[in-house]
Amino acid sequence: MEIVGAAINLLQCASSPINECWKNHIGLEENMNKLINQELAALNSRKTDIELRIETEFRQGETQLRADVEHWLRRVTEIEVEIHNLEEKFQNVKCFCRASLGEKVIKKIMQVEDLYQAGEFLNGLVIPIQQHGEIMPTTTIVGGETTFKRKMEEIWAGLMDDEVTKIGVYGMGGIGKTTAMEYLNNSLIQNTDKFDNVLWITVSKESDIISLQHKIARKLELKDIEHDDETARRSKIYAEFIRKKRLVLILDDLWEAYSLKNVGIPEPTPENGCKLVLTTRSYEVCCNMDCKPIPINLFSKEEALELFLKIVGPEILSIPNMEPIVNDIVNECAGLPLAIATIAGSLKSKKNCDEMEIALEDLRKSTKGSEGILERLKFSYDRLNDKQLQDCLLYCALFPEDHPIERERLIQLLIVEGIIEERESRLSQCKKGKLMLNTLVRVCLLNEAKEECLKMHDLVRDMAIEIINGNPHFFVKAGINLKSIPKEQDWKEDLDKVSLMYNNILNIPSSQSPKCPKLSTLLLCGNPFLGGIHNNFFLNMEGLSILDLSGTSIQMLPDSISNLVKLTALLLKGCRRLSYVPSLEKLTALRELDFCQSGITEAPQGMELLVKLRYLNFDKCKIGTIPDGVLCRLINLEYLFLNREKTKIKGEELAYLKNLKNFEGRFCDGNGFNVYIRSLVDKGPANYILQLGYIHQRVWMPMPMQRWLSPLDQSVFNKRVNLCQIRTDDGWSLLLPKDVQLLSIFDSSFNGRSLCELPFFSNVTNLRSCSIGRCSGIKNLLSYPSNTISLLQSLEKLDLDDVSDLQVLIRIEKEASSLLPPRTFSSLKEIRLYNCNKIKKLFMIMPLPNLEVITVVGCDQLVEIVSTTNDGDQNEEEGTGDTITLPKLKNLVMGYLPELRSFCSSKKPVIADSLETVDIILCPKLKRLSLLDREPCPPPSLEMIQIRQDAWESLEWDHPNAKALLQPLCTS
């Protein structure tokens, strides 16, 4: 075979000029050296420069990477792989093959040079996202609408008045200042071009100038500001504010006046177009900051009643004799919106006069002699009539004032505290926790915040703190900028719970050894500068059950932790500097162990004895392997999360964990993977990510494909399998879980087979998303007729990236007796193709009733998106109808398609009445856009066509006015 190969190469040389072949032959070493050490080195330097520029120019939520930059970075990564392959061939090249290889090297040098020149990007790397601020969650305005609207209109008028630069919204706590500003914040972002940006900062009672600067810096995404002095912080903040141009700065819940200059805030003026709005309980604060004061007033009786009835339900007034009782209850709320909302929420279930009269008596008793709101809020707390809910609410007060509380984290703490009772599974406990939190939101004692978080109104927190202070067993100093641990005399012997979270505590010295034998909970999380805890600190805390050090800089856990035998939860999430953990062998009561994002490199000693563990998290740790005999003994585990980049486990051990409900991990080999899959015959985890092989992070992937590497998303596809570096032999022997929803196959080869011929597909019944990247040998997803065609009926998302041999999605064999089954791709919502260079047509015409997104980028031979002809057949398929309809198509992206001539070459009308955006980037042969060239023109929902001016001018139209009607929607 080697002789034959050499002969072929000689013939190839003979067909070229002899001197060229000779040059390629003798110059191979020199050119290879030039390719790697000069051209590729220069290209990689430019790539590094580009990535550094991206770090500078890219701002999360404000900008997005340009498509040509993303394509260039991808091409650099691909050419690195191609050069690596040439280098391997060079190492083993035979004499007669040198000329042929030399020619390839010269061509590669030219490609690298062209790519280097293309990487200048003089017009920048990112484009702005039209987003001017942060949309705030709001509640429906009911009750007091007249008062509320009148005041919002007054504030809005001030914002629109160029002569008014600073506005102070003031009034007592719970009266609706923040609610008013949340609505106006959203209106400014959505409805006016007067301002470039809107920035919301929650200040809170315990703030000082340093903490205010840090809050502003976080919102402005200023990095490495923690160690700057006040002057440097001020300068950086000022420069970033100037960059924001016409800015509205909202400072919510201000308790004292600040000098704007000292903070770093530019003085708002009519000339710079900036505004400052603050909310405060103090009229004096408004005056001291030279603001136009606007008071928020109490509700009138009529408005208060309207709000009360909206929450309780207006039908309550139809009950005989109920109206005077309701009026009396509303009067007791004293016109305060927060009191009305919480009290009404607590009375939703009361539907007879006796219950309401008792409630009225209790309310009068609790507020007797007081006009304050705390007593009225405590009435709502008492009316919960559920100790679990009451304890849950009080627990929220352990978090700092105005601090967003992550639902998931709060539920985790409520479980380990025992506030959520023991249930049949942790999953059931999580569901119970969600119900409890939803109940507290429903009765207005907690508020929804952004990104799955909750907030506690500062007055509700004050009420909870007042209740907690009546119990001397609680000690709360959270979020008040403590630099050191409280003095030892503050640590009473009968303390039960201590919260020092979200401070700036530095170290805990040897002199600190509090005598707190009854202390069960210690929350030190969120102290980013806490680097060390002396061994003495835990010596007298023998009753400690929950220790939370998450988000600290601790490097070594003290050995005294090994003796905390009652510890049920040790939480160390985000302790990135952690390198030492003492033996855990005595901590046999542990049920929760969280090392996520910590710096440990090996599993702690004694873990095999922690047989009560239900939750174990090693995600994003640098642990290579779990020692044999550890996992198989943790038979009560329900949640297990491992780092899929670093940590490999044996499927044989995992098979012993029959109680797993949530799992993420990477398997050592295919045999162990199959052992685990076989063990799932009865029932497997409700949520999982099973990975075989390693995903190379160095590979550049566009944003849509990066979701392969994202954490478990229970709201979309919660049963995932990632197969990486699979070869044909593996593919024929691997198994898949029957219930897998998302399948990713990456960096694999299959020797020319149709993907769905692989036996593991025969077991799959509900595949909803399929992602394939950097794979060779796949010529089509499946052939028809085929037993696996039903796979495509449930598929919702299809991502194909660098599937180098792909020629067609579905190959219809000659023996096929009919068109594709009508439900093929009937569920498909999104399809994305990148760098599939052999495919010529994307879809054969078929019903695509749910397709919303089509993205096709970098497919060199693609001629059209939708075709009415089979591959190699010029005659339109019969029975395809008079029109081509894509009823839900919203977004179409076509980029870097050198052979693309049309969206669809058929003369049949293409109807896409839901189309919103069309992006066309470097498609030089594109002449027709059939889905826009028709009545109605433009389509009713179309918002934007992104296309270069020269490409727009080259398009041809059948509709006489299409170009003129569509022109206003074009942007380059």
N, C-alpha and C positions, 0 to 999 in steps of 0.2 A: 504493500500500500504506500509506503514511503517513497518507493521508486516512481510509482504512478503520480504521486503528488508532485514530485520534483519535475517529472516530465511535463506535467500540466503547466507548471510555473515557467519552464523553459519556453513552451509554446507561447505563453502570454508575453514573455520577453521578446520573442521573435516578432510579434505583431507591433511592437513599439520600436522606435529608433534605438539602435544598438547602443549608441553613446549614452542615451538616457538611462537605459537599463544598467549600463556599467557604472554611471554616476550613482544611481540608487544603491547598487551593490557595494561599491567601495566607500560610499558616504554614509552608510547606515549608522555606524557608531557616532559619527559627528552629528548627524541629524537627530538621532535619538537623544543625545546629550543636550542638543539645542532645544528640543521639544520639552524635555523635563526640567532642565536647569535654567533655561532662559524664558521660553514662551509660557510654559505652565506656571513657573514661579511668578512671572509678571502678572499673569491672569489671576493667580491666587492672591497676590498683593492687592490688585484692584478689587477683587471680591471682598477682601478684608476691609478695604477702605469703604466700599459700598455698605457693608454691614455696620461699620462704625457710623457712617452717615445716617443709616436707617435709625440707629439708636438715638441720634441727635434729632432727626427730623420727625420720627414717628411719635405720636402722642395718642395713647389709648383713648378711644372714644372720640378723638378729634380728627384723626387722619387715617387714611388707609393706603397701603402700598399700591403703586401703579402697576397695572397688569403687565406692561413691558418689562418692568424691573423684576417682577416675580418670575416671568418667563426667562429672563436673562440668568437669574440665579439658578433656576432649575437646569438651564442648559450648561452652565459651568459645572454643576454637580455631575451631569451626565457625561460631559467630556472628560472629567477626571477619571470616571470609570472606564471610558473607552481607552484613555492613555494607559491606565493601569493594565488593561488587557493586552495592549501593544507591547508594553514592557515585559509581560510574562512571555509573550511569543518571542521577543528579542532574546530572552535568556536561553531559549532552546532552539533558535533558528538554525536550519540546515543551510549548507552552502548554496544550493540551488534555489532556496526560497528567499535569499537575502534581497534580491532586486524587487520582488513583489512586495515584501514587507517595507523596503525602503520607500517605495512609491506611496504606500499607505501613510508612512510617517510624514512625508512631505505634505501630503494632503491634510494631515491632522495639524501640522504647523500652520498652514494657511487658515484652517478653521479657527484655531486658537487666536491667531492674529486678528481675524475678522471679529471674533467674539470680544477680544480686548477693546477694539475700536468701538464696538457697539455699546460698551459699558460706560460711556462718558456721562450720559443722563444730565445734560446741561440744564434741563428744565425741572430738575428736582426728582426726588424718588417717591414722594407721597402726594396724594391729593386730599384736600380737606373733606371731611364729612360734615354735612350741614347739620350740626348739632350745637346749639348755643348754650346749653346748660343741662341740668339734671332734673328730669321730670320727677315730681314728688308724689307719693301716694296721697290721695285725698279721700275724705268721706263726703257722701252726698249732702248738700246743703238742704236741711229741712228745719223748719221752726226758726223763727227769727230771721226769715229770709229778707224781710224788708230792712231790718236793722243791719244785717250782715251785708246785703247788697249795697246799701247806702254808704257804709264805711269803706267797702272795697272800691266803690266808685270814687270816693274821695281820695283814697291812696293812689288809685290808678291815675286820677287827674294830676296829682303831684308828680308821678313818674313821667307823665307826658309833658309837663310844664318845664321848659328849659331853665326857668329861673329858680325852680325848686331843686336843690341838689341833695339835700339830706332830709329824710323823713323818719320820725320816731313814732312807732305804733305802741301805745301803752294802755295798760289796764290790769286789773287784778288777775291772779292766776286762775286758769280754767275758763276764761271768758271768750277765748277764740282767736287770740292774736296770731298764733302760729297757723291755725287753720286758714285764716284769711290770707296770710302770706303764702301758704302752699298753693292756693288757687291762683294768686297773682304771679307767683314764680312760674307756674305752668303756662299761664296766659302770655307772659313776657317771652317765653321760649317759643311758643307756638304761633302767636298771632301778631307780632310786631317786628318791623325791620329797623326800629329806632336804636336797638342795642345789639352789639356783637356777641356779648356773653352775659350769662347770669350765674352768679356764684353764691351758693347757700352754705353758711357756716353756722352750726349750732354751738353756742358759746358756753352756756351753763354757769351755775352758781360758783363752782370751785375754780374757775379759770383765772389765770393771771396772764401777763403779757407774753410770757414764754410759751405757755400752753396754747394761747390764741395763735401765736406765730406758727407753732407746729401744726395746728388744725388747718390753718390757711395753706401751709406748705404742702400738706398731704392732698388737699383738694386741688392745688395747682400742680401736683405731681413733681414737686421739687425734691431731688434726691440728695442724700448725704448732708442734710442740714442739721442733724442732731448735735454734732460736735462743733458747729459754728458758734461764735459769740453773738451777742444780740445785734451788734452793728452789721455783721456779715449776713445774718438772717434777714435783717431789715432790708439790706441792699438787694438780696436775691428776690425777696418778695416784691419789692417795689418794681424791679426790672420786669418780673413776670406779669404784674398788673398792667404795666405800660404796654406790654405785648398784646394784652387782651383787648386793648383799645376801648371802645364804648362799653363799659361794664356796669352792671347793676350788682352791687354787693349787698347781700342780705345777712345781717348778723342777728340770729334768733336767740332769744332768752339772754339778753345782756343784763348784767346785774350791777355794773359800774361803768363809769365813763373811761374811755381810753383815748390817748393821743394817737391820731391816725399816723402821724409822722413817726412816732416811736415804734409802732407796729410794722410800718413799711407800706401803708395804704396811701396811695396818692389822694390828695384832696380833690373831691368831686367839684367840677366847675362847669359852667355852660360851654366853655371852650373845649374841654376834653370829652364832654358828653357822658360822663360817668355819674352814677347815683349811689347813695348809701341809704339803705333802709334797715332800721333796727326794731326789734320788738323787746319790750321791757315792761316790768311791773312798776317802774319808777318814772314819774313825770320829770324828776330832777335829772335823771340820766339823759333824757331827751334834750333838756335845756343845756346841760353841760357839754353836749356834743353838737350844739348849734343845729338841732334838727327841728323841722316843722312838726309840732306835736299833733298827733291824731288819736283821740281816745276811742277805745272799743267799749261800748255800753252794755249794760245788762239787758237781757231779753225783757220785753213787756210780758204781761200775763198771757196775752193772746198768743204771742210767739212761743212762749215757754210751753203752753198747752199743745200747740201744733207739733213741736218737737217730741214731747212726751207721747202723744198719740201715734206719731209716726213710728216710734220704736215699739210701744206696747201693742199697738193695733187699734184703729179707730172703732172697731166693733165693741170695744169694752164699754163704750157709752150707751150701748143698746141694753145693757143689763139694768134692770130696775134699781133705782136708788144709788147707782154707782157714780153719777156725774159729780155730786158734791164731794164725795170722797176723793175722786181724781183731782178736782180743783184744789182741795186742801193739800194733797200730796205735792202738786205742782207749786203751790205757794211756799211750801217748806223748802223748795229748791232754791228760793231766793233769786231767781232769774239767771243763775249761773249755768251756762250750757253744759259744762262737764258734769256738774251735779245732776242736772236733768237727765243727761244721757246715761250715766251710770246707775242712777236710781230706777229709771225706766227699764234699763236692761235687767236689773235684778228682779223686776216685777212682771216680766213677760209672761210667766206661767200662772200668774194669779188671775183667776177668772170668776171669782165670786166676791160678794161684798164683805163677808166675814174675813176672808184672807186679807183683803185690801184694808179693812179697818184695823186689823192687827198690825199690818205693815205701817199704817199711818201712826198708830200709837208708838211703835218702836222708833219710827223716824223722829217724832216729836221728842221722845225721851232722849235720843242720842244727840239732838241738836239743841236741847233746852239751854237757854242762857248763852247761846253761841250763834254768831252770824258767820262763822268761818266755814270753809268748804270741807276741811278734813273730817269733821264729824259726819257730814253728809256722805262723804266717800266711804267712811267706815261702816255706815249703814249698809252700803252696797256690798262691802266685804262680808259683813255678818249675814246678809241675806243669801250668800252663796250656799249656806247650809250643807257644805261638803268640805270636810277637813283636807282632803286631797287638793281641791281647788284652792283653798285658803293657803295651804302650805306652798303650793306652786307659786301663787302670787307673791307671798312673802319672800320666797327664794329669789325672785326676780330683783328684789331690792338689794341683793348682794352684788349686783352689777352696778357700775357707776351711773350717775345721773345722765340722762339723755344718750346713753350708750346703746347702739343697736345690739340686740341679743339674737344670736343665730338660733333659729328654731332647733336645728339638729343638735347643736352643742348643748342647748338647754335641756332637751329631752335626754341626752346622754347623762347629764348631771342628775336629773330627776330620777332616772333609773337607778344610778349607783347610790343615790341618797335614800332610796326606798320610798320616795314620795309616790312614784308609780309602783304599784304593788307587784309582787311576783305573779307572772302569768305563764301560760304554757310555752311561750317562746319570747325571745327578745323582740322579734318582729311584731308580735302582738302588743308588747309593751310600747313600742314606738307608735303604733296606731293609737293606743290609749293616750299617749302623750300628745299626739296631734289633736285628738278630740278635746282634751283638757285645755290646751292653748286656744283652740277655736272657741271654746265656751267663754274663756276670759276675754277674748276679742269681742265676742257677740254681746257681752254685758258691759262693754266699753271700759273695762279695767286694764286691758292691754290694747295697743294699737298696732295695726299692720305697718311695717316699714318695707323698704326696698330689699330685693335679693333674699327672700326667705328669712327675713329678720322681723323681730318685734321691737316695739319701744314701749316704755312705761312712762306715762305722763309724769312730769316731775312732782306734781301734787299727789298723784296716786302713790308715787314712791315715798314722798314725805309721810303719807298716811301709813304705808307699810313700815317705814323706819320707826315711826312712833309706836306701832304695835311691837316691833322687834325690840325697841328700847325698853319696853315694859318687861321684856324677858332678858335678864342679865346674861344669858348664856350666849348671846350673839355679840360679835364685835365687827363692825363694818367701817373700813377706811379705804374704800375703793375709789380709784380715779381722782385722787386729790394731790397728786404730784409728790408723794412721800419720797424722800431720798434715802431714808434708812428705816429699818424695822422699828415699830413702836417700842417704847421702853418696857423693860421687863415687868414693872409694876402695873402696866396696862393689861397684862395677860393674867386674868383671874383664874383661879384653880378650877372653877366650875364652868369655864367656857366650853361651848359645844361647837360653834361654828365661827370661823374667822375668815373674813374676806379682805385681802390686801391687793386685790387684782388691779391691773392697769395703773400702776404707779411707776416710779423711776428708782426703785430700791436697787442699790449697788451690790452690797455684799452683806452676809449675815455672819458676824464675827463670833469668836469663841466665847466672848462674854455673854452672849445671848443663849440662855438655856431655860426657856419658860417652863414652869411647872404647871402643866395643863393635862392631868391624867385623863380627864373626861372629854378632851377635844376630839371630835369625830371628823371634822371637815376643815381643811386648811387650803385656801385658794390664793396662791401666789402667782397665778398665770398673768401674762401680759406685762411683766416687768422686764423689758428688753435688755436692761443693763445688769441684771442680776447674774453675776458670774460665778459666785461661790457660796456655799452654805457649810458652815463648820459642823463637824461631827457632833458637837455638844447640843446643837439646836433641837434634835429630835429625841434626846435621851429621856426626857420626861413627858413624852407624848404617847405613852404606850397604848392608849385607846384610839389612836388615829385610824380612821377608816378610809378617808378620801384625801388624797394629796394631788393637787393640780399645780404643776410647774410649767405648763405649756407656754411657749412663746418667751422663754427666758434664755439667757446666754450661759446657763450653767454648764460646766465642763465635766465635773465629777460628782456623782451622787455620793453623799457621805455614807460610810459603812453602817452607821446607826440605823439606816433605813431597813437593813436586813433583819432588824429585831422588831419591826412594826408588824407583829403577827396578826393583828386584826385588820390590816389594810385590805380593802376590797377593790380599790381603784387607784392605780398609779398612772397619771396622765402627763405625758412628756412630749406632746405634739409640738413640733416646731422648735425643739431644743437642738438647733443645728450644730452647736459646738460640743454637744455631749459626747464624750469618748469613753467614760467608765461607768459601769453599773455594777454594784456589788451583787453577790449571790442572792437569788430570790428563793432559795430552797425552803426557807422557813415561812414564806408568805403564802401558805397554802389556802388562805381565805380569798385570794385575789380572784376577781371575776372580770375585771376590766384592766387591760394593759395597752396603753397607747404610746407607741414610739414613732408615729408617723412624722416624716420630715426631720427626724433626729439624726445626729451624727454617728451613731453607733455602727460598728462594722462587723459585729458578730452577735449572735443570740446570747443573752445573759445566761449565766450558769444557773442550774437548778430549775429551769423552765419545765422540764418533764414532770415535775412534782405538782405543778399548778393545775390540778385536774378539775378545779371548779371554774376555770376560765371559760367565759362565754364570748368575750370580745378580745381579739388580738390584732393589733394594727402595726405592721412593719412597712407600710407603704412609704416609698421615697426614702428608704434607708439604704445603706451601702452594704448590707449583709449579703454575702455570696450564696451560702447554703444554710439550711437549718440542719443541725446534726441529726443523724439517724436516731430513731427511737424517741424523738421529742413530740412531733405532731401527732403521731398515732396514739399517744397517751392522753391527748387533750380532747377526750371524746365528747365533752359538753360544749365544745366550741360551736357558736352559731354565726359569728362574724369573724372572718379571717381575710386580712388584706396584706398582700406582699408586693414588693417592688418588682414590677415585671421587666425592668431593665437589668437589675442586679441579682435578684434572688431566684434560685431555681430549687424546685421541690420534687420529690418523688411521688408519682401518682399512687404508688402502692401504699404509701403512708396516708395520703389524703383520703383514700378509700375507706379508712376506718372512721372518718368523721361524718357519721350519719345524720347529725343534727345541724349541719351547715345550712344557713339560710342566705347568707351573703358571702361571696368569695371572689377574690381577684388574685391571680397568681400565674407564674410561668413554670412549665414542666421541664424536667431534665431531658426527657427523650420521648419518642413516639410510643414506645412500649408502655411506659408509665402513664402517658396520656390516655392510651386505650384502656388500661386497667381501670383508671378512674371513670372513664365514660361508661364502661360496662357496669360499674358499681351504681350507676344512676338509674338502673332499670325501674326501681319502684318510684323513687322521688328524689330529685336533686334540689340544689339551692334555688330560691325564688329569684335571686339576682346573681349573675356571675359574669366574670371575664376570664376565660380560659385561654392561655397563650402558650404556643409551642414555637420555640425559636426566638430570635432577637431582632427587634426592629432597629435598624441603624438610624440613630438620631441625626447623623451628619447629612442625611439625605434631605434636600430641600423639597418641601411639600407645600402646595398652595393651601390657603386657609381652609377650604372645604375638606381637604384630605387630612388635615391635622386632627380632626376629631377622632381618628383611629387611636390616637394616643391619649385621649381625654379620659378622665375618671368615669366611674360608673354613673350613668345618667338614668335614674330609675323612671324618669318621666317620659323617656323616648323608647330606647331599646335596652332592656335590662338583662338580656341573655345573649352574651357575645362570645365569639371565638375568634382569636387572631392566630393565623397560621403563617409562619415566617420561615423562609429558606427551606421550603419543601421541594423535594425532587419527585420524579415520577413514581419511583418505588414506594416512597413514603405515602404519596397520594392514594396509591391503590390499596394500602393497608390501614390507613387511618380511619377512625370512627368519629362521628359527630353526635352531640346530644340531639335528641329528637326535637326538642323545643327551642333550639337556637334561633334567635331573631336577627342577629347581625353577624355576618361572616366577613372577615377581612383576610385576604391572602396576599402576602407581600414577599417580594424578592425570591420568586420560586420559578421552577421550570417544569413543563409537563409534556414535552416531546410531541407536540402537534395534535394532541387529543382535544376534543371538545370538552370544555371544563365539566359539564354536567354528566360526562361519562364516568367520572370518578365515583366509585361505589359509595363513598360516604354520603353522597347526596340522596341516596335511596331512602334514608331513614328520616330525612328532614321534612317537616310538615308545615312550618309557619315562618319561613325565611322572609324577613321584611326589609332587610338592607344588605347589600353586598358591595364590598370595596375590594378592588384588585389593583395592585401597584407593582411596577417593576417585575413583571412576570413575562416569561417567554414560552413559546410552544402552544399558546391558547389561540386557536384560529377562530373559534366561535364559542359563545357561551353554551349553546346547545344546538343540536340538530333536530329537525322535525320531519317525520314523526319520531317521538321519543317519550319514554315513560316519565321523564323529568320535566316535561313542559308545564306541569301544574305548579312547579316551583315559582314560575314567573307570575302566577296569578295573585300571590300575596305580596310580591316585592313592591316596596314603596320608594326605595332609594337605590341607585346604582351609580357607583363611582369607579371609573376605569382610568388608571394613570400609568402611562408607559407600558402598556400591554403590547409589546413590540410586534407580535405576529397576528394580532387580531385583524380579521378581514371583514367580519360581519357579526352582528349580535346573534342572529338566529339563521342558521343555514337550512333552507328548505330543500330536502332531498328530492330527486326526480320521481321517486316512487310515492311521494306524498299525494294523497288522493284529494286533498282539499286545501283551502287556505288555512292559515293558522287559526286555532280555536279562538272564538270571539273574546274570551276573557284573558287572553295573553296580555300581560302588562296592564291589566285593567285597574290595578291599584297603584301603579307607578306615579309618584309625585315629582321626583327629581332625578335627572340623569346628568352626569358630568363626565366628559372625556378629555383627557390631557395626553398629548404626545402618543397617540395611537396611530402610527404612521402608515399603516397598510389598509386601514378601513376607508371605503369610498362612499358608503351610504350608511346613515345612522339607523333610520327606521324604514322598514317596509310599511306601507300604509296599513294601518290597523286602528281600531278604536283605542284612543288614549284619553279616557274620560276624566282622569284625575291629574294629568301631567301639569305641573306648575312651573318647573324650572328646567331649562335646557342650557347647558354650558359646554361648549366645544372649543378647545384651545390647543393649538400646536399639532394638529393632525394633518400631515403633509399631503396626503392623497385624497382627502375628503372632498367630494364634488357637490353633494347636496345632503340636507338634513333628513328630509322626508322623501321617500321614493315610492312610486307606484309600480316600479318594475323590479322583478327578481334579479339577483346578481347575474349579469351576463345576458339578460333578456331585455330587449328593447320594447316589447309590447306591454302595455299597461295590463295589470291584473284585472280579471273580470270580477265584478261584484264589489268593487271598492266604492261605489256610490258616486253621486254627482258632485259632492263637495268633500273637502278634507277639513275636519273640525277638531280643534283643540280647545275645548270650552273653558278650561281652567288655566291655560298657559298665561303666566304673569311675567316671567323674566326670561329673556333670551340673550345669551352671550355667545358671540362667534369671534374668535381671535386667532391670528397667526395661522390662517388657513389659505395657503397659496393657490390651491386648485378649486376652492369653493366658487361655484358659479351661481347658485340660487339656493334659497331655502327649500324649494320644491320645484322641480322642473315641469311637473304636470300643469296642464292648462286649467285644471279644475280649481275653483276658488278655494283658498285656504282661510278658514274662519277662526279667529282667535280674539274674541270680543273682550276677554279679561286681561289682555296684554297691557302691562304697565311700563316696562322698560326694555329697550333694545340696545345692546352694546355691540359695536362692530369695530374690530381693531385689526388693521393690516390684513385685509382679505382682498388682494388686488384684482382678482378676476370676478368678484361678485358684481353682478349686473342687475339682479332683480330681487326684490323683497316682496314676494307674492302675498305674504300675510298682512302687509300694509297697503297693497295696491288694489283696493276694492272699496266698496261701500259697506258700512259708513267709513268715511275717511276724515279725520283719523279715527281709529277704534275708540269707543267711548271712555275707556279707562286708561288710555295711553298717557304717560306723564313725561317720558324722556326718550330721545334717541341719541346715543353717544356715538359719534362718527366723525372722522376727519373731514374737513371741507372738501378736499380733492376727491375723496371716496364718495362723498355725497353727490358731488356734481357728476360723477361717472355713472350713477344709477340710471336705469331706464324704467319708464312707467307706462302702463296701459291706461290707467285712470287719468283723465285729462288734467285734473287739478290736484293730483296726489302730492306732487312736489311742493306746490305752494301751500297746501293745507298742512303738510307735515313739517315744513321748514321752521316754524316757531318752536317746535319741540326739540330741535337739534342742538346739541352742544358738542364741542370738540374737547 
